[in-house]
Amino acid sequence: MQRLLLWLTPNDERLDGAGIAARFESALAPYGIVVEIGRSTKLEIDRNGDQKDIVEKFNPTYRFEIDVGAGRTASQGSTVISTSFLVRGVLYSGASRMPLERYHYQARSKSIPRFVDQVVESLKAGGYL
Amino acid sequence: MKSLGRRHAVMGLGMTIAGCTPEQKVVTQSNAAAVSGQKLSRVLIGVRLRTTRLTPSQYDSLLQPYELRQAFDAKWPPLGITVEVVDGDKFSGDNPMALIAATNMRFHANQVLLLHTSHARWRGAYVQDYDIDADLYDSTVGSRIWRGSTSLPDFWRVIGTPSKRSEAADRYVDGLTATLRKDGLI
């Protein structure tokens, strides 16, 4: 892995994208890996097309795409008791659409440093770093 | 607006609101890829509720495939749209093409619309409010051409009352229809 395109959710409403990006950059910097951040669009239709420009310009050796799945919030009146949602991460090679690795994480808050750490450990174990 | 030269230009996000009283309003946001001349004509609609782990009572509190079928059957044929609503939970995985292939053997849809529950807020065993996300595919080429998301606020007010649930399903379809019409698909 030399150049990683990190593809995040459209905004930081449900997931702290900026925090995730910073943690990946920090964890991968010792390996000399350059990280470029991209964001999907809200109600995205054509991710291939949306990524075309950045892929051509940055020429990533790998892409890691993070999406948020269906979530649920438990509340009592106007008080939120708990919230959880599924975070999905998929690793691809270059511009390929064939997944190499898939990750799932049940998040309970916007900040998910453990997810990032687990992914980095998995990449290390898989020989990607 | 993204530069042309790609097969489609994204038209951008839009929003419509349908409903009478403030607590009944459903809000639909959408994003459409511009496909000139394409109108909904023969639509297979798959309803998927099980996108998160649900207890039986939680599952039952959401708008059911048969309730949405009744609303679509009442509202879309008068617009010249032939519809078939199927229970998408009977098809496994995230691949919509499996649903298209299985049901299209006899229905031969021009478009496939997949509806699935998105973020839900629960109050104990029943849903307080939730979103229904919609993905529309051109079944000829298998590509997604439109996406929408409808918020159903104060949905808990209709639970347990069949007539109110029916009205809620109608409001949902009305909101969806208004948005699809605004985006040039109806």
Chai-1 contact restraints between the chains, C-beta under 6 A:
chainA,res_idxA,chainB,res_idxB,connection_type,confidence,min_distance_angstrom,max_distance_angstrom,comment,restraint_id
A,L43,B,N31,contact,1.0,0.0,6.0,A-B,restraint_1
A,L43,B,R147,contact,1.0,0.0,6.0,A-B,restraint_2
A,I45,B,N31,contact,1.0,0.0,6.0,A-B,restraint_3
A,I45,B,A33,contact,1.0,0.0,6.0,A-B,restraint_4
A,I45,B,R144,contact,1.0,0.0,6.0,A-B,restraint_5
A,I45,B,R147,contact,1.0,0.0,6.0,A-B,restraint_6
A,G49,B,R6,contact,1.0,0.0,6.0,A-B,restraint_7
A,A70,B,T51,contact,1.0,0.0,6.0,A-B,restraint_8
A,A70,B,T52,contact,1.0,0.0,6.0,A-B,restraint_9
A,A70,B,S118,contact,1.0,0.0,6.0,A-B,restraint_10
A,G71,B,H119,contact,1.0,0.0,6.0,A-B,restraint_11
A,R72,B,T52,contact,1.0,0.0,6.0,A-B,restraint_12
A,R72,B,A120,contact,1.0,0.0,6.0,A-B,restraint_13
A,R72,B,W122,contact,1.0,0.0,6.0,A-B,restraint_14
A,T73,B,R121,contact,1.0,0.0,6.0,A-B,restraint_15
A,A74,B,W122,contact,1.0,0.0,6.0,A-B,restraint_16
A,S75,B,R121,contact,1.0,0.0,6.0,A-B,restraint_17
A,S75,B,R123,contact,1.0,0.0,6.0,A-B,restraint_18
